[in-house]
Amino acid sequence: MTHFQLDTNALDPGQRIAEFEAACAQVCQLMVAPTGEDFASRTSIALIGQAVFADTSHSACVTSRTLALAAGTGDNILLHIPFSGGFTIRQRGGNEQACAVGSIYLDPTGEPGVARFEGQGAHAFYLSLPRALLAPAGDRLALRAQISLTPQWRLMLAYARAIHAEAAQLSTSDLEQCGTHLQDLVMLAIGADRETEQIARGRGARVARLRAIRADIERHLTSPDLSSGWIAGRHGISPRYLRALFADEGTSFTDHVLSRRLMLACRRLSDPMQHGLPVSRIAAEAGFGDLSWFNQRFRQAFGQTPTETRNLALQRLRDGGQGSV
């Protein structure tokens, strides 16, 4: 995996535009021509297997892919997904498209074209995939055209952005598995044949949905409203399906929430800055209404009482302070 950035702020001010244009031609197979003063651009790129992920923010410009540059891109499909700003694009063999937030433009990278970004700035996410990986989708690919950002595409986008953000921390095997899930989600969003769709729903969609649910649990970990029914309702699924998602991971909703709340309490008890707070308060603020039950489950999880955890953290702090004198 390769993860790098193209940032005009990191370039020599006197040669900034020329150096940036040269880097874009080499890395992105694009010519970039700023259309305003004080041009700025920042792109974070991750190369994962055969996929390319990019998060880009830039000011007004015109980008073009010549025949020569198009020949070097390979037979890929590039998804343009604007978050702000929008753009117009026209490729050989297609009509001009005005792409705004809420749409996706499907770009066959082997075709030359020109895109214009106007206004104060643009922010977009790009995902490039080899066409061969999407073969099961067949002629359902609406190339050189834009499609709506449906719930299925939004699910794919959320997962792709998560992979992009965490790529540097994941192992090669984890990234390969993520790539499979992402491929499934793309084909599910496109609407492949029934067999492929069933595979996709069984792999990528479930993984992405469970990840979204876990993130939602983390955001509301200490809320008194947090329950399986409440979470299921927020995500538009049945409590039974929610149970099945956690069962596939060898756990349950209840055990997952308990584990995360215990970890939260442990972190706070291990923080010397919070040593003055009563254990009962930390337990309550972590979502535990019964102190004796909290003490019991804490000891089962960590092999020591909450008070012992706090005392050990304070002792380590004192030992460290003595050692540094």
Phi and psi in degrees as a GROMACS rama.xvg file:
@    title "Ramachandran Plot"
@    xaxis  label "Phi"
@    yaxis  label "Psi"
@TYPE xy
-119.583  132.392  THR-2
-132.755  120.945  HIS-3
-152.273  173.33  PHE-4
-130.697  147.863  GLN-5
-114.478  114.886  LEU-6
-136.968  119.371  ASP-7
-62.6124  -28.6491  THR-8
-66.8299  -20.5229  ASN-9
-90.965  0.369674  ALA-10
-100.147  160.181  LEU-11
-60.0402  119.998  ASP-12
-51.7342  -36.8975  PRO-13
-71.1425  -24.5508  GLY-14
-120.986  15.7272  GLN-15
-55.5271  -51.6416  ARG-16
-66.7466  -45.5124  ILE-17
-62.2568  -43.5846  ALA-18
-66.3911  -38.9972  GLU-19
-66.6895  -43.3452  PHE-20
-61.3557  -40.7963  GLU-21
-65.8923  -40.5985  ALA-22
-65.2455  -42.0224  ALA-23
-63.3734  -40.0075  CYS-24
-63.5304  -37.4631  ALA-25
-79.4163  -45.1799  GLN-26
-86.62  -45.0015  VAL-27
-101.781  -3.2145  CYS-28
56.1586  42.928  GLN-29
-137.691  146.575  LEU-30
-96.9648  132.103  MET-31
-119.742  125.547  VAL-32
-123.107  107.183  ALA-33
-60.0268  144.473  PRO-34
-114.209  6.17533  THR-35
-143.108  175.751  GLY-36
-80.0936  159.992  GLU-37
54.59  49.1132  ASP-38
-62.2474  137.114  PHE-39
-138.027  142.591  ALA-40
-153.686  143.274  SER-41
-143.117  123.403  ARG-42
-129.995  128.73  THR-43
-106.343  122.223  SER-44
-120.207  136.964  ILE-45
-128.083  127.742  ALA-46
-104.293  112.493  LEU-47
-125.593  106.158  ILE-48
62.6008  -124.648  GLY-49
-96.2761  2.33497  GLN-50
-101.55  149.547  ALA-51
-123.039  126.723  VAL-52
-113.709  136.821  PHE-53
-146.747  133.675  ALA-54
-114.69  118.986  ASP-55
-127.482  135.387  THR-56
-128.11  133.195  SER-57
-159.237  161.73  HIS-58
-86.3663  -176.025  SER-59
-57.4126  137.147  ALA-60
-167.572  171.527  CYS-61
-121.253  128.374  VAL-62
-111.236  143.794  THR-63
-141.165  145.373  SER-64
-117.925  109.064  ARG-65
-76.1242  172.016  THR-66
-58.9898  -40.8856  LEU-67
-65.5193  -43.5792  ALA-68
-68.8388  -38.624  LEU-69
-60.8516  -35.2852  ALA-70
-65.0643  -22.9844  ALA-71
-94.2268  2.21187  GLY-72
-86.9782  -17.5506  THR-73
81.367  176.422  GLY-74
-90.9559  76.7147  ASP-75
-112.977  160.413  ASN-76
-111.937  123.007  ILE-77
-107.315  124.742  LEU-78
-94.8146  118.641  LEU-79
-96.1623  119.513  HIS-80
-126.971  97.0741  ILE-81
-74.8949  137.783  PRO-82
-99.7722  -30.3917  PHE-83
-158.702  153.78  SER-84
93.4025  -49.3983  GLY-85
69.1008  177.808  GLY-86
-166.07  164.889  PHE-87
-114.512  146.006  THR-88
-146.809  144.572  ILE-89
-141.276  127.249  ARG-90
-116.38  158.351  GLN-91
-57.313  128.768  ARG-92
90.8337  1.44227  GLY-93
-135.146  172.32  GLY-94
-93.4243  161.478  ASN-95
-65.7999  134.833  GLU-96
-119.892  132.988  GLN-97
-101.059  105.711  ALA-98
-101.224  125.555  CYS-99
-119.979  175.039  ALA-100
-57.1359  135.648  VAL-101
100.096  4.5742  GLY-102
-130.718  165.939  SER-103
-130.93  134.925  ILE-104
-104.944  127.651  TYR-105
-98.5146  113.039  LEU-106
-111.089  112.969  ASP-107
-76.3579  108.029  PRO-108
-65.506  -15.5115  THR-109
-75.8723  -3.59982  GLY-110
-104.381  133.663  GLU-111
-70.0972  159.399  PRO-112
-177.715  176.149  GLY-113
-134.302  135.337  VAL-114
-125.097  141.438  ALA-115
-120.166  127.264  ARG-116
-113.901  120.184  PHE-117
-120.993  176.044  GLU-118
86.8985  -164.043  GLY-119
-72.2317  -26.5636  GLN-120
171.728  164.498  GLY-121
-134.481  147.153  ALA-122
-135.88  126.776  HIS-123
-148.844  159.776  ALA-124
-114.841  139.696  PHE-125
-125.695  138.989  TYR-126
-134.204  120.443  LEU-127
-110.888  126.012  SER-128
-129.461  140.155  LEU-129
-59.6266  136.807  PRO-130
-58.3568  -32.4245  ARG-131
-61.0389  -32.2519  ALA-132
-67.6999  -22.4449  LEU-133
-104.314  15.1331  LEU-134
-53.2212  -39.2742  ALA-135
-60.1414  -19.9217  PRO-136
-77.4995  -17.72  ALA-137
54.8173  -134.329  GLY-138
-82.3105  11.6063  ASP-139
-77.2409  -9.49426  ARG-140
-74.6259  116.932  LEU-141
-90.0388  78.8515  ALA-142
-75.5056  153.172  LEU-143
56.5524  34.322  ARG-144
-151.252  168.919  ALA-145
-112.412  150.763  GLN-146
-129.126  163.442  ILE-147
-76.0177  148.711  SER-148
-82.6999  84.4421  LEU-149
-74.8355  170.492  THR-150
-55.6271  -36.5044  PRO-151
-65.6597  -41.0029  GLN-152
-68.9448  -36.5335  TRP-153
-64.6672  -36.2873  ARG-154
-63.1684  -44.336  LEU-155
-61.6615  -44.0629  MET-156
-62.7211  -43.8237  LEU-157
-60.2065  -40.4212  ALA-158
-70.097  -41.1876  TYR-159
-62.5925  -41.7675  ALA-160
-66.4331  -34.996  ARG-161
-66.5756  -41.6967  ALA-162
-61.8846  -45.9302  ILE-163
-58.2455  -42.0275  HIS-164
-71.7948  -32.8012  ALA-165
-104.768  1.80206  GLU-166
-54.2911  -40.8435  ALA-167
-66.6657  -18.7353  ALA-168
-100.254  -4.83223  GLN-169
-99.041  148.719  LEU-170
-75.3895  166.47  SER-171
-60.8296  -42.505  THR-172
-66.1378  -37.6752  SER-173
-63.7585  -42.481  ASP-174
-65.7063  -37.3146  LEU-175
-63.485  -40.9298  GLU-176
-67.1546  -40.3033  GLN-177
-61.6578  -38.8425  CYS-178
-62.2592  -38.7768  GLY-179
-64.6016  -44.5447  THR-180
-62.0511  -41.5001  HIS-181
-64.3815  -42.9089  LEU-182
-58.7701  -43.0392  GLN-183
-59.8515  -43.8355  ASP-184
-66.2169  -37.7918  LEU-185
-63.8878  -45.9912  VAL-186
-66.9254  -35.3352  MET-187
-63.4916  -41.9327  LEU-188
-68.0597  -37.7763  ALA-189
-67.0289  -39.5822  ILE-190
97.9656  67.302  GLY-191
-79.4978  -171.782  ALA-192
-65.9195  165.039  ASP-193
-59.7146  -40.7097  ARG-194
-64.7994  -44.736  GLU-195
-64.3278  -39.6263  THR-196
-62.6194  -39.9713  GLU-197
-64.6306  -39.7038  GLN-198
-63.5453  -44.512  ILE-199
-62.5217  -44.1951  ALA-200
-63.4071  -31.9843  ARG-201
-78.7009  -16.3461  GLY-202
-117.721  -80.6903  ARG-203
-61.1902  -43.8753  GLY-204
-64.5786  -41.1821  ALA-205
-67.2649  -41.122  ARG-206
-63.6054  -46.1629  VAL-207
-66.0885  -39.0433  ALA-208
-66.8116  -42.2556  ARG-209
-64.1529  -37.6047  LEU-210
-63.1657  -41.4696  ARG-211
-64.9354  -38.1361  ALA-212
-66.968  -43.2143  ILE-213
-61.9311  -40.1248  ARG-214
-64.284  -37.9429  ALA-215
-67.4938  -39.5898  ASP-216
-60.8551  -43.0528  ILE-217
-62.4976  -37.7792  GLU-218
-69.4486  -27.5812  ARG-219
-118.251  28.5233  HIS-220
-58.6206  -36.6922  LEU-221
-99.2825  5.98362  THR-222
-74.0448  136.883  SER-223
-68.0763  -16.0811  PRO-224
-79.6204  -14.2869  ASP-225
-63.4386  117.688  LEU-226
-156.333  166.188  SER-227
-63.453  -40.7458  SER-228
-64.7526  -39.1815  GLY-229
-66.3636  -45.4849  TRP-230
-65.9366  -43.5167  ILE-231
-58.7158  -42.8053  ALA-232
-63.4957  -39.4895  GLY-233
-65.0707  -29.2798  ARG-234
-103.53  6.03266  HIS-235
67.1759  32.3428  GLY-236
-126.457  168.372  ILE-237
-84.4266  153.299  SER-238
-56.7995  -33.0951  PRO-239
-64.6448  -42.8356  ARG-240
-66.2329  -37.3464  TYR-241
-60.3272  -44.737  LEU-242
-60.833  -39.7033  ARG-243
-65.5698  -37.3892  ALA-244
-61.4087  -44.1909  LEU-245
-73.306  -33.3762  PHE-246
-63.2365  -35.0358  ALA-247
-61.4426  -25.4975  ASP-248
-94.0751  5.85431  GLU-249
76.6443  22.9858  GLY-250
-142.575  -166.378  THR-251
-137.688  164.963  SER-252
-58.6202  -46.4884  PHE-253
-61.3549  -45.9233  THR-254
-66.5948  -36.1435  ASP-255
-64.6762  -46.6972  HIS-256
-63.3535  -43.1707  VAL-257
-59.4149  -45.5595  LEU-258
-61.4889  -43.5485  SER-259
-68.4504  -36.9825  ARG-260
-69.13  -38.3647  ARG-261
-64.2466  -39.9912  LEU-262
-64.8253  -38.6746  MET-263
-62.3841  -46.6186  LEU-264
-62.9366  -40.4142  ALA-265
-63.2596  -41.6467  CYS-266
-62.1373  -41.3969  ARG-267
-70.4833  -37.8296  ARG-268
-68.6495  -26.8691  LEU-269
-87.8672  -1.85618  SER-270
-91.5899  110.612  ASP-271
-57.8448  -25.9791  PRO-272
-67.9269  -15.7416  MET-273
-113.145  20.4602  GLN-274
-68.9223  -17.7841  HIS-275
-82.6444  -10.7128  GLY-276
-80.7739  136.566  LEU-277
-62.6919  146.483  PRO-278
-57.9655  -37.7201  VAL-279
-61.8161  -36.8643  SER-280
-69.8265  -43.3529  ARG-281
-61.6076  -40.7311  ILE-282
-62.5005  -45.7201  ALA-283
-63.9236  -42.5039  ALA-284
-72.0529  -16.3253  GLU-285
-90.0173  -1.30852  ALA-286
105.147  11.4795  GLY-287
-103.388  118.323  PHE-288
-88.2261  -19.3837  GLY-289
-114.41  110.176  ASP-290
-65.3023  -41.9337  LEU-291
-65.0349  -38.5824  SER-292
-67.4793  -38.6468  TRP-293
-60.1001  -47.3401  PHE-294
-59.1042  -41.1934  ASN-295
-64.6757  -48.6222  GLN-296
-70.6699  -32.2081  ARG-297
-64.0117  -45.0341  PHE-298
-66.5205  -37.2322  ARG-299
-63.2971  -37.4831  GLN-300
-78.0215  -39.2579  ALA-301
-115.686  -3.27296  PHE-302
74.3805  14.7681  GLY-303
-158.146  162.239  GLN-304
-77.7506  162.798  THR-305
-56.4787  -40.4762  PRO-306
-66.0001  -39.8305  THR-307
-64.3077  -37.8471  GLU-308
-61.8952  -44.4782  THR-309
-64.4634  -45.7977  ARG-310
-63.4612  -38.3095  ASN-311
-64.7404  -39.5746  LEU-312
-64.7319  -41.7178  ALA-313
-66.638  -38.125  LEU-314
-65.0332  -40.5751  GLN-315
-63.0625  -37.2326  ARG-316
-64.5112  -44.1812  LEU-317
-65.515  -41.5082  ARG-318
-63.9584  -39.3015  ASP-319
-66.7608  -39.1398  GLY-320
-65.2142  -39.5268  GLY-321
-67.7268  -37.3505  GLN-322
-69.2755  -20.5714  GLY-323
-91.9086  -4.81841  SER-324
